[in-house]
Amino acid sequence: MSSRAHNKKSDTLHDLFKKYAALELHIQRIITGATGHYCAECTARCCKEHFCKESIESPFLTTLVKKQKMVYHAKNGWMSPSGCRLAYGRPLVCYDFFCDAISDSFSFQATNLKEIVREFVSIGNRAHGASHLICIDNVDIISSTKIDTMLKRINTLKMRLITLSLTKSCIQCTVHK
């Protein structure tokens, strides 16, 4: 690979990290808004340290986590009394599991969270061969074409979330008139 091609790929990889983190942060805000009060009141913590560990074992997630300058705790992982301390770089299990109380709630169903998180998780599918983005030991092996595909998926979901947000705002404005 020429120096110029390497620099372009490096810039594209940087863009992938940046846009993935921004999208995850946006999704976390939606999740917290729809589920935060359930988790705050719950005494049976679903989150456990062994789930958190993936974020320090995955090179992709580790890169995102390092930017947040936090210390991982062997006993609690990223958990604090008020919930997860990570804004982004969370393991996929954090998006695959919602307890029954949350899944059955109106706010969860109204925000279409299950579909949103499924689409978010799918962004990294088949990043290299059959491997998901967060399972790849060396992100430099991901082809430029795959990176571009992931960036397009990120932009598509981002635009969908913006549209949903605008629609929700319009509905709220109408209700308050």
C-alpha positions, -999 to +999 in steps of 0.1 A: +000+000+000+014+034-010+020+060+017-008+081+002-033+052+003-022+043+038-028+079+050-063+079+033-072+046+050-059+060+083-081+091+080-111+069+071-105+047+101-102+078+123-135+089+108-151+055+116-140+057+153-153+093+156-187+087+139-193+054+156-186+071+190-209+100+182-237+077+170-233+055+201-235+086+224-267+096+206-282+062+211-271+061+247-291+093+253-322+078+238-317+046+259-312+065+291-342+086+284-364+056+279-349+032+305-329+052+330-356+054+357-361+017+356-325+010+361-322+036+388-350+021+408-340-016+403-321-034+430-311-064+408-283-050+387-283-067+353-249-053+345-220-073+358-182-068+355-177-097+332-199-080+306-178-048+309-146-068+302-153-070+265-147-032+262-111-037+274-105-069+253-117-055+220-091-033+203-119-013+186-138-006+219-105-001+238-096+027+214-130+044+221-128+038+259-092+053+261-106+086+249-128+088+280-098+087+303-114+065+330-100+037+351-115+002+348-123-014+381-117-052+384-147-056+408-173-033+391-160-028+356-175+005+344-205+004+368-210+031+393-240+035+417-257+056+391-251+031+362-225+027+335-198+053+333-191+047+296-206+072+272-195+051+242-174+020+236-198-003+253-199-040+246-226-054+223-243-072+252-253-037+265-275-034+233-287-070+231-303-072+266-332-052+281-350-067+311-387-075+308-398-043+328-380-022+302-389-042+271-426-041+281-426-004+289-444+022+267-413+044+265-391+015+252-417+005+226-425+041+216-389+049+209-385+017+188-353+010+207-351-027+199-350-019+162-326+010+167-301-010+187-303-040+163-294-016+135-266-001+155-251-035+164-254-046+127-231-017+116-201-038+125-213-071+110-188-087+087-162-060+091-136-086+081-148-120+069-175-132+092-161-111+122-178-082+138-159-049+141-154-053+178-140-088+174-112-079+151-078-078+168-062-054+142-085-028+127-059-021+100-069-053+082-104-039+075-107-030+038-115+005+028-146-008+011-159-023+044-150+009+063-170+029+037-199+005+041-199+009+079-197+047+076-227+047+053-246+025+078-237+050+105-249+080+085-281+062+076-290+054+112-279+089+123-303+104+097-331+081+108-326+091+145-326+128+135-359+122+116-374+103+146-363+131+169-378+158+147-411+138+144-412+134+181-406+172+186-434+180+161-458+157+179-450+172+213-454+207+198-488+198+185-499+182+218-489+213+237-508+238+215 
